[in-house]
């Protein structure tokens, strides 16, 4: 099968800002999640369920008011969207489990190994271009994530094989999530319709996990009553609903929109800037100090994203020139 054409200049002009804004918005979710898990000891998989559920309900209400036609999806796509939702639920579960087993630093590096997975799988399954430039950017961004997350400390890697495999699987599933988003766009599905059904199916999966595992999985509900863990802590509920209806909904929505404009490998590489935004937000809002390695890591990631934008723009311009040259002169 021939490779897919490079994105046009118009796609690049719209896609890069959308993907960067998505990464910036999603980076704020870590602040909300840290507050909920530390202040209220909210089990992580219970939190994940409510996050997915509120996103689905909020988006359904917004679409019902503003664009009711987007609530409908052809029946032939339902099975695909259910699988997409399952991938999202598995990714969130494995990411949470990886944090519990490995710590934040190692988990961050392992989940952003998805950049490499996405590039390889996109080349294999979606026939996206994989050249030397993307391989360079993968190396830059992954190296930057190592520095920003603090994974340079050898002590951070003193974990068992199961922890490493769990983290690597979370990266693989993040890559699959990105590929399925790109595939959904190629199927003609609206990004916001895709988001609605994906989060709805993911919330069903996480509800099932929480109600049937009896707390065996770390962070899951030990009994059904734990699904209402926050009880009358109205401040906690308001933070949870703000997290879901704000950063999660808008961040993932824009991520899906960017997948309709850019190859999944490019979007996933841009997403590696998320730890940079998180570090800056933690510095501004929480007073956390940015270390020299974090600054160098941020520079590496941003350099990779800028280089990729310039390179993709050059390819788009070259393709345009070739098309102009091929047009016969009358």
C-alpha positions in Angstrom: 0.0 0.0 0.0 1.5 3.4 -0.9 2.4 5.8 1.9 -0.2 8.5 2.8 0.6 12.0 1.6 2.3 14.5 3.9 0.0 17.0 5.6 -0.6 20.2 3.8 0.6 23.6 4.9 -3.0 24.4 6.0 -3.1 21.2 8.1 0.2 22.0 9.7 -0.8 25.6 10.4 -3.9 24.5 12.2 -2.7 21.2 13.6 0.4 22.2 15.5 -1.2 25.0 17.6 -4.2 22.7 18.4 -1.9 19.9 19.5 0.3 22.2 21.6 -2.8 23.8 23.3 -4.1 20.2 23.9 -0.8 19.3 25.6 -0.8 22.5 27.7 -4.4 21.9 28.9 -3.9 18.2 29.6 -0.8 19.1 31.7 -3.0 20.8 34.2 -4.8 17.5 35.0 -1.9 16.2 37.0 -2.4 19.1 39.5 -6.0 18.3 40.0 -5.4 14.5 40.3 -2.5 15.1 42.8 -4.8 17.2 44.9 -7.7 14.7 44.9 -5.5 11.7 45.7 -3.5 13.4 48.4 -6.2 15.5 50.1 -9.1 13.0 49.8 -7.2 9.7 49.3 -9.6 9.1 46.4 -8.8 5.7 44.8 -7.2 6.3 41.4 -9.5 3.9 39.4 -12.6 5.4 41.1 -11.3 8.8 40.1 -10.7 7.6 36.5 -14.3 6.3 36.3 -15.8 9.6 37.4 -13.5 11.5 35.1 -14.6 9.5 32.1 -18.2 9.5 33.1 -18.5 13.3 33.6 -16.7 14.0 30.3 -19.3 11.8 28.5 -22.3 13.3 30.2 -21.0 16.9 29.9 -20.2 16.5 26.2 -23.5 14.8 25.5 -25.3 17.7 27.0 -23.3 20.3 25.1 -23.8 18.5 21.8 -27.5 18.0 22.4 -27.8 21.8 22.8 -25.4 23.0 20.1 -25.0 20.2 17.5 -27.5 17.4 18.1 -26.5 15.8 14.7 -23.1 14.9 16.3 -24.8 12.6 18.8 -25.6 10.2 16.1 -23.1 7.7 14.7 -23.6 5.0 12.0 -24.2 1.6 13.6 -21.2 0.1 11.7 -18.9 2.3 13.8 -20.2 1.3 17.2 -18.0 -1.8 17.6 -15.0 0.2 16.6 -15.8 3.0 19.1 -16.4 0.4 21.9 -12.9 -1.0 21.2 -11.5 2.5 21.2 -13.1 3.1 24.6 -11.7 -0.1 25.9 -8.2 1.0 24.9 -8.7 4.3 26.7 -9.9 2.5 29.9 -6.9 0.1 29.7 -4.5 2.9 29.1 -5.8 4.9 32.1 -5.7 1.8 34.3 -2.2 0.8 33.3 -0.9 4.3 33.6 -2.3 4.5 37.2 -0.9 1.1 38.1 2.5 2.1 36.6 2.6 5.2 38.8 1.8 3.0 41.8 4.5 0.5 41.0 7.3 2.7 39.5 6.8 6.2 40.8 6.1 9.3 38.8 9.6 9.7 37.1 9.9 6.3 35.6 6.2 6.2 34.7 6.5 9.4 32.8 9.4 8.2 30.7 7.7 4.8 30.0 4.4 6.3 28.9 6.1 8.7 26.5 7.9 5.8 24.9 4.6 5.9 23.1 6.2 8.4 20.7 8.4 5.6 19.3 5.6 3.1 19.3 3.3 5.5 17.5 5.9 6.2 14.8 6.5 2.5 14.2 2.9 1.4 14.3 1.8 4.4 12.2 4.3 3.5 9.6 3.3 -0.2 9.6 -0.5 0.1 10.0 -1.5 3.5 8.6 1.4 3.9 6.1 2.5 7.1 7.7 6.0 8.4 6.7 8.9 7.3 9.0 12.1 9.1 8.2 15.3 10.1 9.8 13.7 13.4 11.1 11.1 11.6 13.2 13.7 9.3 14.6 15.8 12.3 15.7 12.8 14.0 17.3 11.9 10.7 19.1 15.4 10.6 20.6 15.3 14.4 21.6 11.8 14.2 23.2 12.4 10.9 25.0 15.7 12.3 26.3 14.0 15.4 27.4 11.3 13.5 29.2 14.0 11.6 31.1 15.5 14.9 32.3 12.2 16.7 33.1 10.8 13.7 35.0 13.9 13.2 37.2 14.5 9.7 35.9 18.3 10.4 35.6 18.5 9.2 39.3 19.4 5.5 39.2 17.4 4.9 42.3 14.2 5.7 40.4 14.8 2.6 38.2 15.1 0.1 41.1 11.8 -1.5 40.4 10.8 -5.0 39.4 10.3 -6.4 35.9 6.5 -6.3 36.3 6.6 -2.5 37.0 8.7 -1.9 33.9 6.4 -4.0 31.7 3.4 -2.3 33.0 4.8 1.1 32.2 5.9 0.0 28.8 2.4 -1.4 28.1 0.9 2.0 29.1 3.1 3.6 26.5 2.0 1.1 23.9 -1.6 1.6 24.7 -1.2 5.4 24.5 0.2 4.8 21.0 -2.7 2.6 20.1 -5.1 5.3 21.4 -3.4 7.9 19.1 -3.5 5.5 16.1 -7.2 4.8 16.7 -8.0 8.5 16.8 -6.3 9.0 13.5 -8.1 6.0 12.1 -11.4 7.4 13.4 -10.8 10.6 11.5 -10.0 8.6 8.3 -13.4 6.8 8.8 -15.1 10.2 8.6 -16.1 10.4 12.3 -16.3 13.8 13.8 -13.6 14.3 16.6 -16.2 15.3 19.2 -18.5 12.4 18.4 -15.6 10.1 18.7 -14.7 11.6 22.0 -18.2 11.2 23.4 -18.6 7.5 22.5 -15.0 6.7 23.5 -15.4 8.2 27.0 -18.8 6.7 27.4 -17.5 3.2 26.6 -14.4 3.8 28.8 -16.6 4.8 31.8 -18.6 1.5 31.4 -15.4 -0.5 31.4 -14.0 1.3 34.5 -17.3 1.0 36.3 -17.3 -2.8 35.6 -13.7 -3.0 36.9 -14.4 -1.1 40.1 -17.6 -3.1 40.9 -16.3 -6.6 40.1 -12.6 -6.8 41.2 -13.2 -6.2 44.9 -10.2 -3.9 45.3 -7.7 -6.5 44.0 -6.4 -4.0 41.5 -4.5 -1.1 43.1 -6.7 2.0 43.2 -10.0 0.2 42.5 -13.1 0.2 44.7 -12.9 -2.4 47.5 -16.8 -2.4 47.7 -19.6 -0.7 45.7 -20.0 2.1 48.3 -16.4 3.3 47.5 -17.7 4.6 44.2 -19.1 7.5 46.3 -15.8 7.9 48.2 -16.1 11.7 48.5 -19.4 11.5 50.3 -20.4 15.0 51.4 -17.0 16.5 50.6 -18.6 19.0 48.2 -15.3 20.8 47.6 -13.8 17.5 46.4 -16.7 16.8 44.1 -16.5 20.3 42.6 -12.7 19.8 41.9 -13.5 16.3 40.4 -16.2 17.7 38.1 -14.0 20.7 37.1 -11.2 18.3 36.2 -13.5 16.2 34.0 -15.6 18.9 32.4 -12.7 21.3 31.9 -9.1 20.1 31.3 -10.0 16.5 30.4 -12.8 17.3 28.0 -11.2 20.2 26.2 -7.7 18.6 26.3 -8.7 15.3 24.8 -11.1 17.0 22.5 -8.4 19.1 21.0 -6.1 16.1 20.9 -8.7 14.3 18.7 -9.1 17.4 16.5 -5.3 17.5 16.0 -5.4 13.8 15.0 -7.8 14.8 12.2 -5.2 17.3 10.8 -1.8 15.6 11.5 -0.3 12.1 11.4 -0.7 10.3 14.7 3.1 10.1 15.1 3.5 13.8 14.8 0.6 14.5 17.3 2.1 12.0 19.8 5.6 13.6 19.5 4.0 17.1 20.2 2.2 15.6 23.2 5.6 14.9 24.8 5.7 18.6 25.6 3.1 17.9 28.3 5.7 17.3 31.1 7.3 20.6 30.2 4.0 22.4 30.8 3.4 20.4 34.0 6.8 21.4 35.3 6.2 25.1 34.5 2.7 25.1 36.1 4.0 23.3 39.2 6.7 26.1 39.4 4.2 28.9 39.0 1.3 27.6 41.1 3.0 25.3 43.6 6.4 26.9 44.0 8.2 23.8 42.9 11.7 24.6 41.8 12.8 23.9 38.2 16.2 22.2 38.3 19.0 22.5 35.7 18.2 19.0 34.2 14.5 20.0 33.9 15.4 23.2 32.1 17.7 21.3 29.7 15.1 18.6 29.2 12.4 21.2 28.4 14.8 22.7 25.9 15.4 19.3 24.2 11.6 18.6 24.0 10.8 22.0 22.6 13.7 21.9 20.2 12.4 18.6 18.9 8.9 19.9 18.4 10.1 23.1 16.6 12.5 21.0 14.4 9.6 18.7 13.5 7.4 21.7 12.6 10.0 23.2 10.4 10.8 19.9 8.7 7.2 19.1 8.0 6.6 22.6 6.7 9.6 22.1 4.3 8.2 18.8 3.1 4.8 20.3 2.5 6.4 23.2 0.6 8.5 20.9 -1.5 5.4 18.7 -2.3 3.5 21.8 -3.4 6.4 22.9 -5.7 6.4 19.5 -7.3 2.7 19.6 -7.9 3.1 23.0 -9.5 5.9 21.8 -11.8 3.8 18.8 -12.9 0.9 21.0 -14.1 1.2 21.3 -17.9 1.5 24.8 -19.3 -1.1 25.6 -21.9 
